[in-house]
Amino acid sequence: MNRSDSYVLRKIDTEYFLVPFKRTRNGLRIFNFNEIGADLWNSCENFEDSGSLVNYIVDKYGVDIAVVEKFVSQLLGLEIIV
């Protein structure tokens, strides 16, 4: 999996922001991530498919698999990860 080259992740204090540095299909929309979302963004290139990425996040943080699958699906739909 790959991160979109149109975004950069920035940490400000304790929050993470996914900031576009050029116009995307989402316009210039900024996304706010928690620590888990930031880890997902930073780790996605280590996995070949979304299922492996989901399992990594679920195993590491003990979160509900359906929630992570939905989040990954949304990121794929927005072309933030491809």
C-alpha positions as a Markdown table, in Angstrom:
| # | Residue | x | y | z |
|---|---|---|---|---|
| 1 | Met | 0.0 | 0.0 | 0.0 |
| 2 | Asn | 1.2 | 3.5 | -0.6 |
| 3 | Arg | 0.5 | 6.9 | 0.9 |
| 4 | Ser | -0.7 | 9.6 | -1.4 |
| 5 | Asp | 2.1 | 11.9 | -2.4 |
| 6 | Ser | -0.2 | 14.9 | -2.0 |
| 7 | Tyr | -0.2 | 14.8 | 1.8 |
| 8 | Val | 2.2 | 15.2 | 4.6 |
| 9 | Leu | 1.6 | 14.3 | 8.3 |
| 10 | Arg | 2.4 | 16.9 | 10.9 |
| 11 | Lys | 2.3 | 16.7 | 14.7 |
| 12 | Ile | 1.3 | 19.8 | 16.6 |
| 13 | Asp | 1.4 | 19.3 | 20.3 |
| 14 | Thr | -0.4 | 16.0 | 20.9 |
| 15 | Glu | -2.5 | 16.1 | 17.6 |
| 16 | Tyr | -1.7 | 14.8 | 14.1 |
| 17 | Phe | -2.8 | 16.6 | 11.0 |
| 18 | Leu | -2.7 | 15.2 | 7.4 |
| 19 | Val | -2.1 | 18.3 | 5.3 |
| 20 | Pro | -2.3 | 18.5 | 1.5 |
| 21 | Phe | 0.4 | 20.5 | -0.1 |
| 22 | Lys | -1.3 | 20.6 | -3.4 |
| 23 | Arg | -5.0 | 20.5 | -4.5 |
| 24 | Thr | -6.4 | 17.0 | -4.3 |
| 25 | Arg | -9.7 | 15.4 | -5.2 |
| 26 | Asn | -10.6 | 16.4 | -1.6 |
| 27 | Gly | -9.7 | 20.0 | -2.3 |
| 28 | Leu | -7.4 | 21.4 | 0.4 |
| 29 | Arg | -9.1 | 19.5 | 3.2 |
| 30 | Ile | -7.0 | 18.9 | 6.3 |
| 31 | Phe | -7.6 | 15.6 | 8.3 |
| 32 | Asn | -7.1 | 15.3 | 12.0 |
| 33 | Phe | -5.7 | 11.9 | 13.2 |
| 34 | Asn | -5.2 | 10.4 | 16.6 |
| 35 | Glu | -2.1 | 8.4 | 17.5 |
| 36 | Ile | -3.6 | 5.2 | 15.9 |
| 37 | Gly | -4.5 | 7.0 | 12.7 |
| 38 | Ala | -1.0 | 8.5 | 12.5 |
| 39 | Asp | 0.6 | 5.1 | 13.0 |
| 40 | Leu | -1.6 | 3.7 | 10.3 |
| 41 | Trp | -0.5 | 6.4 | 7.9 |
| 42 | Asn | 3.2 | 5.9 | 8.8 |
| 43 | Ser | 3.0 | 2.1 | 8.5 |
| 44 | Cys | 0.8 | 1.6 | 5.4 |
| 45 | Glu | 3.8 | 1.3 | 3.1 |
| 46 | Asn | 5.0 | -1.7 | 5.1 |
| 47 | Phe | 2.0 | -3.7 | 4.0 |
| 48 | Glu | 1.0 | -5.0 | 0.6 |
| 49 | Asp | -2.8 | -5.1 | 1.3 |
| 50 | Ser | -5.3 | -3.4 | 3.5 |
| 51 | Gly | -6.1 | -6.7 | 5.4 |
| 52 | Ser | -2.5 | -6.9 | 6.7 |
| 53 | Leu | -2.5 | -3.2 | 7.7 |
| 54 | Val | -5.8 | -3.7 | 9.5 |
| 55 | Asn | -4.5 | -6.7 | 11.4 |
| 56 | Tyr | -1.3 | -4.8 | 12.4 |
| 57 | Ile | -3.3 | -2.0 | 13.9 |
| 58 | Val | -5.8 | -4.3 | 15.6 |
| 59 | Asp | -3.0 | -6.4 | 17.1 |
| 60 | Lys | -0.9 | -3.4 | 18.2 |
| 61 | Tyr | -3.7 | -1.4 | 19.8 |
| 62 | Gly | -6.4 | -4.0 | 20.6 |
| 63 | Val | -9.1 | -2.0 | 18.8 |
| 64 | Asp | -12.2 | -3.3 | 17.2 |
| 65 | Ile | -11.4 | -4.7 | 13.7 |
| 66 | Ala | -14.6 | -3.3 | 12.2 |
| 67 | Val | -13.7 | 0.2 | 13.2 |
| 68 | Val | -10.2 | -0.1 | 11.7 |
| 69 | Glu | -11.6 | -1.7 | 8.5 |
| 70 | Lys | -14.0 | 1.2 | 8.1 |
| 71 | Phe | -11.3 | 3.8 | 8.7 |
| 72 | Val | -9.0 | 2.1 | 6.1 |
| 73 | Ser | -11.8 | 1.9 | 3.6 |
| 74 | Gln | -12.5 | 5.6 | 4.0 |
| 75 | Leu | -8.9 | 6.4 | 3.5 |
| 76 | Leu | -8.8 | 4.3 | 0.3 |
| 77 | Gly | -12.1 | 5.9 | -0.9 |
| 78 | Leu | -10.6 | 9.4 | -0.4 |
| 79 | Glu | -7.4 | 8.2 | -2.2 |
| 80 | Ile | -5.3 | 9.2 | 0.9 |
| 81 | Ile | -3.8 | 5.7 | 0.8 |
| 82 | Val | -3.7 | 3.7 | -2.4 |
